[in-house]
Amino acid sequence: MSIVWVRVLLITTEYFLIKVMGKMTDLSLIRNFAIVAHIDHGKSTIADRMIEFCGGLQQREMTEQVLDSMDIERERGITIKAQTVRLNYKANDGKTYQLNMIDTPGHVDFTYEVSRSLASCEGTILVVDATQGVEAQTLANVYLALDSDHEIITALNKIDLPSADVARVKQQIEDVIGLDTTDAVEVSGKTGAGIPALLEQVVEKLPAPSGDINAPTKALLIDSWYDSYLGVIILVRVKDGVLRKKQNIRMMSSGLDYTIDRIGIFTPKMTDTEQLSAGEVGFITASIKSVEDCQIGDTITDNKNPCDTALAGFKPSISVVFCSIFPVDSSQYNALKDALAKLKLNDASINYQPENSQALGLGFRCGFLGLLHMEIIQERIGREFDLDIITTAPSVAYNIYLSNGTEMVLHNPADMPDPSTIKSIEEPMVRATIMVPDEYLGSILKLCTERRGEQEDLTYVGNRAMVVYKIPLSEIVFDFYDRLKSISSGYASFNYELIGYAPADLVKVQILINEEPVDALAFLCNRGEAEARGRQICERLKDLIPRHLFKIPLQAAIGGRIVARETISPMRKDVTAKCYGGDVTRKRKLLDNQKKGKQRMRQFGKVEVPQSAFIEALRIGDK
């Protein structure tokens, strides 16, 4: 008998045993879906009620935001990492279905996390707050789901609140998004009302996954994170074939092979199983120690019987905000490097590379998806790895074309070449979508115009306006979202997408403290706003930097020209307190000695700049 026939016989026998033993779930009884919504519309609360209804956890084990595993998620009330859970639901037709649910983030900074989650399932539950209606991120997420060819179920949440207006929100969904709301489910994540009806729609409307148990193993690496005891834990979606314990697997991007030590599912607790078959979602561990060996979107296959082609994977994330991170203690450089490597494993959207600063020493230039993403990573470095760090002001990437014909991408304003060698500069542009009630529209339009925005569209849906602007990314990086929420009393919602680069007239503004340039505070801005921005920053630094025993000049310079100056007055010790009488020359002598000492201190003294100054000094507009 040939080797080929032996292999076919073994596969057929294995398939039969699996079916007889009941270890493989019928594909028609599996539903893989994600929950998407605007931030604070109640995705995680609805996920909690689904877990509770399906008996995923005991009542004593239930907590709020049960799928949000990080302390920072619970404290802020937001979802940062998409989390997966398997539920067993007995439907009205008498069959028990396997529901693989993914709870996704809602903030615009974590859109990449949402897109990866949608690529690993077949259906989507769109949650809309019945009190607030369609928001900007609602639109963005539903378009992502439509791009993935998902079947979409609409759920109107918070119907138990007195301010809920279901009819208005349904009409808004049909007018703005174009989805039919005839079968929209009315639910309450707080009370659990409507959850059974929502689960029935998941079973009836969402398609079952496709896959072939007989085909060679092909699994998608959805996510991975580092565990101190287990090493790298990999979240997988099996497309074809089977993954089981002791199986020798291969990462198709790197060609490295490993043996599976542990395999299981999240219920939401980690629960071991014997195998994962086509259509199922679960986790594996394989004693992987190196964080570089796991690439998000990679294809996992059997090492002895590999599949022919790899899965499409995910589009790479695009960093839009950059900042430098330095350890306070230079001896912790390697610890910071390891921390960033482990965070990179957990969050594929972080990019970093080594950097050397004259003022701050060795560190890393990091790229993030947005300001909130940057803030979360900085906090995680301090919490999870116990490192004290210094971060510079955030910036964006510019395309610079030099006179000699070369092109460079500038991430750090301190590295800007001599202006005489620059032919032109391009800055990144975004298309911003803002949804706001009518009464705040005038203030929103004024804000966008101040930030060099160009209006592209303005439409009305009921008493809400949807305005689309083309704005430079550098103008929204610092505090655009805060100002937007402030002037709209919190009612405006905001979403943006990169649309390319456009020519700009930019100059580098250098901040000098005690006549020494501080590269961490250097920034690029429009030439017409440079002097006003420099003056504003000097005024803010005067309040942010504590007084020293010597006078501190603060200056803003464009090239060799000083455009703004402020002076921090010194603290004064009363050196004449001990003089109770006598000639005035005694006091004059003491004061002259103090003056000479302050001059020496100014020459050799070091100015301590608090960490908060780096971000607060560069905020645009009102304090």
Secondary structure by P-SEA (a helix, b strand, c coil): ccaaaaaaaaaaaaaaaaaaacccccccccccccccccccccaaaaaaaaaaaaccccccccccccccccaaaaaaccccbbbbbbbbbbccccbbbbbbbbbbbccccaaaaaaaaaaaccbbbbbbcccccccaaaaaaaaaaaaaccbbbbbbcccccccccaaaaaaaaaaccccccccbbbbbcccccaaaaaaaaaaccbbbbbbbccccbbbbbcbbbbbccccbbbbbbbccccccccbbbbcccccbbbbbccccccccccccccccccccccccccccccccccccbbbbbbcccccccccccccbbbbcbbbbbbbccccaaaaaaaaaaaaaaacccbbbbbbbbcccccccccccccaaaaaaaaaaaaacccccccccbbbbbbbbbcccbbbbbbcccccccccccccbbbbbbbbbbbbbcccaaaaaaaaaaaabbbbccccccccbbbbbbbcccccccccaaaaaaaaacccccbbbbbcbbbbbbbbbbbbbccccccccccccccccaaaaaaaaaaaaaaaccccccbbbbbbccccccccccccbbbbbcccccccccccaaaaaaaaaaaaaaaaaaaacbbbbbcccccccccccccc
